[in-house]
Amino acid sequence: MYSKICAALSKISLMIATFGLSIVIVCVLYQVFGRYILNNTPTWAEALALLIVLYVTMLGTAVGVRDAGHIGMESLLAICPQPYKNYLEIFIHGLVAIFGACMSYNGALLARSAMDYNIPTLPLPEGLYNIPITIAGALIVLFSIEHIIALINGTEVQPSWH
């Protein structure tokens, strides 16, 4: 059940990231059109594209953790004796979960502290820049726990796109 929830969260994250990437492309195209055709650069397009890139990147990072696309300690696992490999993998996923928790907590602190200030070229609060860090950190914790549960049960986490 937990794995199905994580798979759904991962797929939703991928869909949001894909949609966000489409918006970034439209923003950049509009910015280029405005600059070279209209001779009037829309300043909001760059700021919006940057904001959305943060969401796309952070969601993609979380999905990468779930799908084991992140940098692992494969060389350490290769030299580790067989009986200890499982424990080492659990330890590594535990470290990733702690990192995700720190990301989420500190991202929330940063978001909250910056909500009173607006992005200069957009009528949006600066704290929106830090919300994707908070979301990605929470997802990384959930996905790392899923990996730990799978290792304990002797199963594997199926990638999001399957």
N, C-alpha and C positions, 0 to 999 in steps of 0.2 A: 504494500500500500504506500509506504513512504517513498519507495523508488518511483512509483507511478506519479506521485505528487511532484517529485523532483523532475521527472521527465517532462511533465506538463509545464512546470515553471521554466524549464530550459527551452522548450519549444516556444513558449510565449515570449521569452527573452529574445530568442532568435528572430521571431516575427517582428517584434518591436524594433530590434536593431536593423533589420532589413528595411522596414518602413522608414526608419530614421535616416538610413543611408540614402534612400530615395529623396527625402526632403533636403538632405545636404546637397545632393546633385542639383536639385531645382534651385536652391539658394545660390549656389556658385554660378550656375548658368545665368540666373537673373542678375547677379552681380556683374558678370562679364558683359551681358547685354546692356546693362545700365551704363557701365563704364565706357564701352567702345561704340555702342550704337546711339544711346541717348545722351552721351557725354554728361551723365549725372549719376555718379556712383551711389547706389543705395547702401548706406553705412550699416543699416540693420541686418542686411543679408549675411555679412561676414560674422557678426556677433551671433546670429542665430545658428549659422552653420557650425561655429565653434562650440556652442552649447550642445547642439545635437550630436556632434562628434564625440563629446565626452560621454553621453548616454550610450551611443553605439559601441564605443570602445570598452566601457565598463561592463556592459551587458555581455559583450563578446568575451571578455576576460572571465567572467563567471561561468559562462557556458564552456569555455576552454578548460576550466578546472573540472567541471563535471565530466567532460568527454576525454579527460586525461590528455589534453593538448598542451598542457603547460610543461615547463622545463622540469623534468624529474631528476631523481638521483639514481639514474639507471646504472652508472658505473659502480656506485656504492652497493647497489643491490646485486650486481653481477659478482662481486668478490665476497659477498656475505654468504656464510654457510646456509644451506637450505632450511634448516629448522628455524632460523632467525629472520628469514626474508619477510615472512608475514608480519612479524612484530615490527620490523623496520618500516615496512610500508604503512602500517597503522600509525607509527610514530610520525612519519612524514606527512600523512594526511592530517594528523593532529596538529602539526606545526602550521600547515596551510590553513586549518580552521582557526587557529589562534590569530594568524595574520589577518584572515578575513574579519574576525571579530574586532580586531584593532582598527582595521579599515572602516568598518561600519560605525563603530563608536566615535572615532575621531572625525569621520566625515559628517556625522550628525552634529557634532559640536561645531564644526566649521560652518555647516549650513545654517545652523541656528544663529551663530554670531554674525553672519553676513546677510541675513534676511532683511535687515533694516536699510540696506544700501541697494540702489538700483544699478543695473548694468547701464553704462553711459549711453549706449546707442539703442537700447531696448527698454520698454517699460516693464521690465521684469526684475525681481530681486536677485542680487548676486549670489544668494544662498543656493540658487538652482544649479550653480556650477558644482556644488559639493554633494548634492542629493544622489547622483549616480554612484559616487564612491560608497555612500551608505548602503544603497540597494545592492551593489555588487558585493560588498563585504558580507552582507547578510546571506546572499545567495551562495557565496563561497563557503560559508559556514555550513549551510544546509547540504551542499553538494559534497563537502568533505566528510560530513557525518554519513552520508549515503555510501561513500567509498569505504569508510570504516566498517559499516554494517555489512556491506558486501564481502569484505575481506574476512570478517568473523564468520559469516555464513558460507564462505567458500564459493561465492558467485562473483559475477562481474557486472559492472554497471554498463548498460547498453547506451551507446551514443545517442544524442538527441535526434539525429536525422534518420534513425532506423524506424 
